[in-house]
Amino acid sequence: MNSRLFLACAALLLGCRSDPTEKSFYENVGSAFDRCSPGEIRALSVRHNFMLAFEACGSNNFSNFTWSPTGTHLFFQLPNSHHIQHAEVETKNTITVPTDVPVGPAAWLDTNRIAIPVAAATEGGPLRIQVFDQVQLTVSPYDIPGLTDLADLQGTPDALYFTGMASEKRQIYRMATDDGAVTSPFAWTAALTDDITAFTYNPAANAVSISSNDTTALYDATTGDVRGEWPRASRGILQPRGEWLALEYSGEPIPLFHQRSWDELPAHLRERERRRAEAFEETLPHWYPTDIRPPRISMVNLANGERWDFTGFYGDHFEWYAADDNYVSFRLWGYESKQVNTNINLGSLADRLRAIEEGEEMFGLAKWQSPDTPPPIDPIEVTAVQPIPPTEPAVEGTSGTEAAP
């Protein structure tokens, strides 16, 4: 749950205070969080070589997003609406997608068509996939009988791959886009005994990534042979050309009430604030959380199996930017141990991937230690390291978005 939303819920539960001159619990907790600062967020984004897709302090409650294969259009989903933005043009023209409200993540089939899972047309009926063609402005429906909770969608021009629940077990399926036929594309997955929690498919590399029990394995899509396995990884996303595997995982806890970027305060003031935060935490109800686990991203060099961790930025819903797979995109959670307003980030990893190949740690990048102890973040030490020089300047667009590369 978003920490600020939790504050509002907590305030409702606690009710009125007896002393009108005393600050409420909500006011005390709220004072521990900074107001959204667009300048700070933009500066942190530039420092880590990322562009923001939307205004830094906008109402960016994105649940899902995905870039078109050409990188020119961005589909994004909000709680009650879903849209496609033409990110390449200066005006960032945005349309509302004329399908029913999504019940899961969408996936592009090709440059023009996007597949979106939606609820049943009638009570008790099957879930559906609606395919929207943004050029023809048509919506083609497909029934998906016998399955619930569709997830992990990814498309090719002639098929949609996804997972769904059948008989209380999540399995992988393929829907043909010519006739809507649903089949099981990988026979060897029938032998898997653990529940599937995440799935991605890379046809170009003939590889399938499957996550179960917080472990991710990479398989040969034809034979099912295991190419590698990584613990503490909730989702794996293989680079289109098959050289790198991004792994999402849940990070080490960080304080709710003492979040500062690495160079925001000198060491003595940082320590003073830490002690004040700890003293404040002692006044909280026992049930109130004092830390949070940010979503994290690490990277495996498949040439040698080494895993490295990105320590300077946090996020999830990672995807390789299909138009140039040196670029990546993800839903932003924060930077440098500090949660910021949600956004969709786009940026180059070329310098960081080159550093991994050479075995050199750099600003915001450290070698993975072990599943139990990923690289620690030492905010005092890293401030002496120079930030990554941007390969593409992050200049905010006139309509609140920034241009894709």
Summary of the structure (lengths in Angstrom):
residues: 405
radius of gyration: 22.2
end to end distance: 32.3
largest distance: 70.1
contacts: 1232
relative contact order: 0.14
helix: 15%
strand: 39%
